Amino acid sequence: MKELMLVNMSAMLTGCTGRFHEIKPQSVGLPPREKPRVLLVGQVNATDPRLSEPEQAMMVHAFQLGVEKWCAEHKGLEVRKDVAATNAPASAIVLTGAITEVEKGSAAARFLVGMGAGQQRVVGDFAVNGSDGTKLWAFSARKSYLGGTGVGGMDLLKVEDLVDQLGQLVAETTDKWLRGEKIQ
């Protein structure tokens, strides 16, 4: 009986810190025959009308940092932001998109209730284009955070950190697509 109580208590204390993601291909295209070496981060906007202009700028910056972080850690693609898409090297692909939803959730619900109440969520639609502007592939991505530690608990993640993780997810998904891996 004591063992069962310990298992239940352990589950309660470690429970609700889940982060989830989802990728939905919107168009299926084949990656270039020769894997690009450069990823240009083109026009990415935050279009959620609930965000102020400074918040939108902060979310776009967090997203770009996430893309750069993933690419630097995995040495897959060299990320460039300072090159216009019209001057893209032939060995480049261009990532564009919109962060369409930034749900900050409820810190109180995450703290008091847990179990997914008040979750944070970020959603975006993205496209990968060839250096010549040809649309190669499009997808939507979602990242969410249930919050807290245990049943409720203190928040461990700011919403801009979740947007950073969305950027990392988009970079990872783009890399998988370039390698011909199945996207789920």
Secondary structure as the mmCIF struct_conf table of DSSP 4:
data_model
#
loop_
_struct_conf.conf_type_id
_struct_conf.id
_struct_conf.beg_label_comp_id
_struct_conf.beg_label_asym_id
_struct_conf.beg_label_seq_id
_struct_conf.end_label_comp_id
_struct_conf.end_label_asym_id
_struct_conf.end_label_seq_id
HELX_RH_AL_P HELX_RH_AL_P1 LYS A 2 THR A 14
TURN_TY1_P TURN_TY1_P1 GLY A 15 CYS A 16
STRN STRN1 ARG A 19 SER A 27
HELX_LH_PP_P HELX_LH_PP_P1 LEU A 30 PRO A 32
BEND BEND1 ARG A 33 GLU A 34
HELX_LH_PP_P HELX_LH_PP_P2 LYS A 35 PRO A 36
BEND BEND2 ARG A 37 ARG A 37
STRN STRN2 VAL A 38 ALA A 46
TURN_TY1_P TURN_TY1_P2 PRO A 49 ARG A 50
BEND BEND3 LEU A 51 LEU A 51
HELX_RH_AL_P HELX_RH_AL_P2 GLU A 53 HIS A 74
TURN_TY1_P TURN_TY1_P3 LYS A 75 LYS A 75
STRN STRN3 GLU A 78 ARG A 80
BEND BEND4 LYS A 81 VAL A 83
HELX_RH_3T_P HELX_RH_3T_P1 ALA A 85 ASN A 87
TURN_TY1_P TURN_TY1_P4 ALA A 90 SER A 91
STRN STRN4 ALA A 92 GLU A 103
HELX_RH_AL_P HELX_RH_AL_P3 ALA A 107 LEU A 112
TURN_TY1_P TURN_TY1_P5 VAL A 113 VAL A 113
TURN_TY1_P TURN_TY1_P6 MET A 115 GLY A 118
STRN STRN5 GLN A 120 GLY A 130
TURN_TY1_P TURN_TY1_P7 SER A 131 ASP A 132
BEND BEND5 GLY A 133 GLY A 133
STRN STRN6 LYS A 135 TYR A 145
BEND BEND6 GLY A 148 GLY A 152
HELX_RH_AL_P HELX_RH_AL_P4 VAL A 159 LEU A 178
TURN_TY1_P TURN_TY1_P8 ARG A 179 GLY A 180
HELX_LH_PP_P HELX_LH_PP_P3 GLU A 181 ILE A 183
#
